Amino acid sequence: MDQGRPKPDLIIFDCDGVLVDSELLSCRCLSDVLAEFGFQLSVVQALELFLGRSTKAIEQHYRDHGQVLPDDFIPRLKGRVLETFSGALQPIPGVDTVLSELKAPCCVASSSDLDRVSLSLDVTGLAQHFGDRLYTAQMVRHGKPAPDLFLHAAEKMGAKPARTLVIEDSVSGVQAARAAGMMVWGFVGGGHYRSRDGRAILSAAGADRVFAQMSDFWGA
């Protein structure tokens, strides 16, 4: 690991935007489904507000603004995302090689629902690297940017937070890892960062390092 840090005992990967290039797809789905219910939200706004956040966070956002999403919004969104992912989702280039060469144990900790994470890994051929080591916001009281999910994953994997490295693409994910007392690297190689300065965004959030290609995973 760079800057003289010891090799981690555990590496936690976020899923969306780190393992699979899904953020633009999911934000388009969110924008489209909201429009069906009369709520206007652009893809850019969806990225700004909800990147790395759970569906609970979406519902809470509208509740805080005096608007209640219909009961069938979440099921409709979930169905649209799964359908879209099944036909169009791609892995982040080079991530399969990185996972194949890892020496430390690894797992996934995602704000997405477990069935969405499982589908994403199956569709992209990455499931073999993780088995059942999948942890989601459904398993904890507070999602990112709270540290709960990462602490839960580390506990289940038998690793100490200080010896854990997190790979994240969102501000909320970086903040969650920092709050958990973990090392965190920001990844900005997903399609959602093509028109945004991801390096500045994640560095400002507290990432120890930011990189844009999986081929540079262990680079300085």
C-alpha positions as CSV (number, residue, x, y, z in Angstrom):
1,M,0.0,0.0,0.0
2,D,1.2,3.5,-0.8
3,Q,2.7,6.0,1.7
4,G,4.2,3.3,3.8
5,R,0.9,1.9,5.0
6,P,0.7,-1.8,5.8
7,K,-1.3,-4.1,3.6
8,P,-4.9,-4.3,4.8
9,D,-6.4,-7.3,6.4
10,L,-9.7,-6.7,4.6
11,I,-10.7,-4.8,1.5
12,I,-14.3,-3.6,1.3
13,F,-15.6,-2.7,-2.2
14,D,-18.6,-0.6,-2.8
15,C,-20.6,-2.1,-5.7
16,D,-22.2,0.7,-7.9
17,G,-19.5,2.8,-9.6
18,V,-16.6,0.7,-8.2
19,L,-17.3,-2.9,-9.3
20,V,-19.9,-2.2,-11.9
21,D,-20.5,0.9,-14.1
22,S,-24.1,1.4,-12.9
23,E,-24.5,4.9,-11.5
24,L,-25.7,6.6,-14.7
25,L,-28.0,3.7,-15.5
26,S,-29.6,3.8,-12.0
27,C,-29.9,7.6,-12.0
28,R,-31.6,7.5,-15.3
29,C,-34.0,4.9,-14.0
30,L,-34.7,7.1,-10.9
31,S,-35.3,10.2,-13.0
32,D,-37.7,8.3,-15.4
33,V,-39.7,6.6,-12.6
34,L,-40.0,9.8,-10.6
35,A,-41.3,11.5,-13.8
36,E,-44.0,8.8,-14.1
37,F,-45.3,9.9,-10.7
38,G,-45.1,13.6,-11.5
39,F,-41.8,14.4,-9.8
40,Q,-39.1,16.1,-11.9
41,L,-35.5,15.2,-11.2
42,S,-32.7,15.3,-13.8
43,V,-30.0,12.7,-14.0
44,V,-27.5,15.3,-12.9
45,Q,-29.6,16.2,-9.9
46,A,-30.0,12.5,-9.1
47,L,-26.2,12.1,-9.1
48,E,-25.8,15.2,-6.9
49,L,-28.4,14.1,-4.3
50,F,-28.4,10.4,-4.2
51,L,-25.0,9.0,-5.4
52,G,-24.1,6.3,-2.9
53,R,-27.3,6.6,-1.0
54,S,-30.1,4.1,-0.3
55,T,-33.7,4.1,-1.4
56,K,-34.6,5.0,2.1
57,A,-32.5,8.2,1.6
58,I,-34.6,9.0,-1.5
59,E,-37.8,8.6,0.4
60,Q,-36.5,10.7,3.3
61,H,-35.4,13.5,1.0
62,Y,-38.9,14.0,-0.4
63,R,-40.4,13.6,3.0
64,D,-38.2,16.4,4.3
65,H,-39.5,18.6,1.5
66,G,-43.1,17.9,2.4
67,Q,-43.7,15.3,-0.4
68,V,-44.5,11.7,0.0
69,L,-43.6,9.2,-2.7
70,P,-46.4,6.7,-3.7
71,D,-46.4,3.3,-2.1
72,D,-45.5,1.6,-5.4
73,F,-42.6,4.0,-6.2
74,I,-39.9,1.8,-4.7
75,P,-41.2,-1.5,-6.3
76,R,-41.5,0.3,-9.6
77,L,-38.0,1.7,-9.4
78,K,-36.5,-1.6,-8.3
79,G,-38.1,-3.4,-11.2
80,R,-36.9,-0.8,-13.7
81,V,-33.3,-0.9,-12.4
82,L,-33.2,-4.7,-12.4
83,E,-34.6,-4.8,-16.0
84,T,-32.1,-2.2,-17.1
85,F,-29.1,-3.8,-15.4
86,S,-30.0,-7.2,-16.9
87,G,-29.6,-5.8,-20.4
88,A,-27.0,-3.1,-20.2
89,L,-24.8,-3.4,-17.1
90,Q,-21.0,-3.7,-17.6
91,P,-18.2,-4.3,-15.1
92,I,-15.7,-1.5,-14.4
93,P,-12.8,-2.2,-16.9
94,G,-9.9,-4.1,-15.2
95,V,-11.7,-4.9,-12.0
96,D,-11.9,-8.6,-12.6
97,T,-8.1,-8.7,-12.9
98,V,-7.7,-6.7,-9.6
99,L,-10.1,-9.1,-7.8
100,S,-8.3,-12.1,-9.2
101,E,-4.9,-10.9,-7.9
102,L,-6.0,-9.8,-4.4
103,K,-4.1,-11.4,-1.6
104,A,-6.3,-9.9,1.2
105,P,-9.9,-11.1,1.9
106,C,-12.5,-8.9,0.3
107,C,-16.2,-8.3,0.5
108,V,-18.9,-5.9,-0.8
109,A,-20.7,-3.3,1.2
110,S,-23.4,-1.4,-0.8
111,S,-26.2,1.0,-0.2
112,S,-28.2,-1.0,-2.8
113,D,-30.6,-3.8,-1.9
114,L,-29.1,-7.3,-1.8
115,D,-31.0,-8.6,-4.9
116,R,-29.7,-5.7,-6.9
117,V,-26.1,-6.3,-5.8
118,S,-26.4,-10.0,-6.5
119,L,-27.8,-9.4,-10.0
120,S,-25.1,-6.8,-10.7
121,L,-22.3,-9.2,-9.8
122,D,-24.0,-12.1,-11.7
123,V,-24.6,-10.1,-14.9
124,T,-21.0,-8.8,-14.9
125,G,-19.3,-12.1,-14.0
126,L,-17.9,-10.8,-10.7
127,A,-20.0,-12.9,-8.3
128,Q,-17.3,-15.6,-8.2
129,H,-15.0,-13.2,-6.3
130,F,-17.3,-12.6,-3.4
131,G,-19.5,-15.6,-2.7
132,D,-21.9,-14.7,0.1
133,R,-19.7,-11.9,1.4
134,L,-22.3,-9.3,0.5
135,Y,-23.4,-6.6,3.0
136,T,-26.1,-4.0,2.3
137,A,-27.8,-1.1,3.9
138,Q,-30.8,-3.3,4.6
139,M,-28.7,-5.0,7.3
140,V,-28.0,-1.9,9.4
141,R,-30.0,0.8,11.1
142,H,-28.2,3.7,9.4
143,G,-26.9,3.7,5.8
144,K,-24.0,5.7,4.4
145,P,-22.7,8.3,5.4
146,A,-23.0,6.7,8.8
147,P,-20.3,4.1,9.5
148,D,-22.7,1.3,10.4
149,L,-22.5,-0.7,7.2
150,F,-18.7,-0.7,7.0
151,L,-18.4,-1.6,10.7
152,H,-20.9,-4.4,10.2
153,A,-19.0,-5.8,7.2
154,A,-15.7,-5.7,9.1
155,E,-17.2,-7.4,12.1
156,K,-18.6,-10.2,9.9
157,M,-15.3,-10.6,8.2
158,G,-13.4,-10.6,11.5
159,A,-11.3,-7.5,10.7
160,K,-10.4,-4.5,12.7
161,P,-11.5,-1.2,11.2
162,A,-8.0,0.3,11.4
163,R,-6.7,-2.6,9.3
164,T,-9.5,-2.3,6.7
165,L,-9.4,-0.5,3.3
166,V,-12.5,0.7,1.6
167,I,-12.9,1.5,-2.1
168,E,-15.6,4.0,-2.7
169,D,-16.9,6.3,-5.5
170,S,-19.2,8.6,-3.5
171,V,-18.9,11.3,-1.0
172,S,-21.3,9.5,1.4
173,G,-19.2,6.3,1.1
174,V,-15.9,8.1,1.7
175,Q,-17.5,9.8,4.7
176,A,-18.8,6.5,6.1
177,A,-15.4,4.9,5.8
178,R,-13.7,7.8,7.5
179,A,-16.3,7.7,10.3
180,A,-15.6,3.9,10.7
181,G,-11.9,4.6,11.2
182,M,-10.9,2.9,8.0
183,M,-8.6,3.8,5.2
184,V,-10.5,4.8,2.1
185,W,-9.5,5.2,-1.6
186,G,-11.8,7.1,-3.9
187,F,-12.4,5.6,-7.4
188,V,-13.4,7.9,-10.2
189,G,-13.4,5.6,-13.2
190,G,-17.1,5.2,-13.5
191,G,-19.1,6.9,-16.3
192,H,-20.7,9.3,-13.9
193,Y,-17.4,11.1,-13.4
194,R,-16.8,11.8,-17.1
195,S,-18.2,15.3,-16.8
196,R,-17.4,15.9,-13.1
197,D,-14.1,16.5,-11.2
198,G,-14.3,13.3,-9.1
199,R,-10.7,13.7,-7.9
200,A,-11.5,17.0,-6.2
201,I,-14.9,15.8,-5.0
202,L,-13.6,12.7,-3.2
203,S,-10.4,14.3,-2.0
204,A,-12.5,17.0,-0.3
205,A,-14.6,14.3,1.2
206,G,-11.5,12.8,2.9
207,A,-10.3,10.0,0.6
208,D,-6.7,9.0,1.4
209,R,-6.1,8.5,-2.3
210,V,-8.1,8.9,-5.5
211,F,-7.5,6.9,-8.7
212,A,-9.2,6.6,-12.0
213,Q,-8.2,3.2,-13.5
214,M,-8.3,-0.2,-11.9
215,S,-4.9,-0.9,-13.5
216,D,-3.6,1.7,-11.0
217,F,-5.1,0.0,-8.0
218,W,-1.9,-0.6,-6.2
219,G,-0.1,2.4,-7.8
220,A,1.5,5.2,-5.9
